[in-house]
């Protein structure tokens, strides 16, 4: 595996399960047991009803592009060969919105509402990144 030079996520006790699941190529989010709603980003309590009673459940990984930006400027040296690159906000079927990148499509072909699905990129021995591609 080649050296990865882009910024890596910071793993903490509250997001450990998210990253462990990604390593297994599964997308899992927190789901409140009382109100049954999913949320992201990870937190110690449900942002909808404030309960601390939750579980980690696998989600479909399907959703739609809600917003995106194409970066033409390099902010980190590791991105120098990727310019221009996109960052998308995907609204999952289950409701939460995730920030990631969209692969398998030209930046100028990205559209609002584009159906997408999660894929996983193993970038180091410890980290796997969830990314999205157009739904096939």
N, C-alpha and C positions, 0 to 999 in steps of 0.2 A: 504494500500500500504506500503510495507516494506521500510525502510530507504534506500535511494540510496547513495552509498558511492564513486562512481566514479566521475571524474571531469564532471561538467556540462558546456554546451555551454554558452558563454556570449552573451546576447541578447542586440542588439543595434538598433538604428533607421533604419539602412540600412539592417539589416537582420530580423527585427521584422516580416515582412510578411511571410518569409520562415518558421519561427517557429510557427506562428499562423496557417499557412496552415497545417503544420505537425500535430499540435494538432487536426485538423479536419481530419487527415489521408489522406491528399492530398499533393502531391509533386508539388510545384509551384516554377518556376524560373523566373528571369528577362528576358524579351525579348525586344530587341530594336525595336521600331516602324519604324524607317527609313530603317534599313537593315534587319530586321526581324530575327536576329540571337539570340539564347539563350546564356546565359553565367552563369558561377558559378566559383568562389565564388562571392557573392554579392558585388556590387560596385555602386558608384553614376553615372557611365557612362559606355556606351558600350565599351568593350575592342577592338572591331573590327573597329568601325567607329567614336568613341568618342562622340556619341550623348548622351545627358542626357534625351532624350525622350524615355521612356520605360514603359512597363506594366508588371505585374506579371501574368503569365499564367500557367495553369495546364499542366504538362507533363505526358507522359505515365507511367513513373516509370520503364520502361523496358530498358535493356541494356546488355552489356557484360563485364565480368571481363577483365580489361585491364592490371592490375598488382596487386600483393598482397604480403604480408609479414606475417609470423607467429611469434609472439612474444613468447619467452620462458623465458623471464626475466620480473619481475614485476617492473614497474616504479612508479605505484601508488598502495597504499594499497588496494583500492577497487577492483583491478583486481586479487588479490591473488588466488581466487577460479576458475578463468577462464584460467589460464596458462595451456597449450599454447592456445593463441587466435589469430585470424586473423584480419587483416585490409586490405580491398580491395579498389582498385580504379575501379569504374564502369564507363564505357563510356556509357552514355544514348543514346537512339535512336536519341534524338534531338541534340546531339553533346557534351554538357558539360560533364566533368568528376567529379564524386563525391567520396569522401573518406568516407567509412563506414565500417561496418562489414558484414560478410556473415554468415547466420544462416541456419540450416537445412542440413548441409553437413559437413563431416569430413574434417579437414584441408588438409589432404593428397589427398583429392579428388578434390580440387580446381584446375581448369585448365584455361589457357589463352583462352579467347574468350567464356567462359562458359556463356550461356544466364541466366540472372537473372531478378527478378522483385522486386520492393520495397514492404516492409511491414513496419508497424509502431509499435513501442513499447512505451507505455505510462509509463514513468519512474518516474515522479512526477506529481503533480496536474498541474504544469505549463509547463512541458517539455515532448514532445514526440519525440523520435529519429527515423528517417528514417533508416532502415536497409534493407538488401537484402537477398533473398533466391533464390535457383535455380528455374528457370522458369518451371512451371508445364505444 
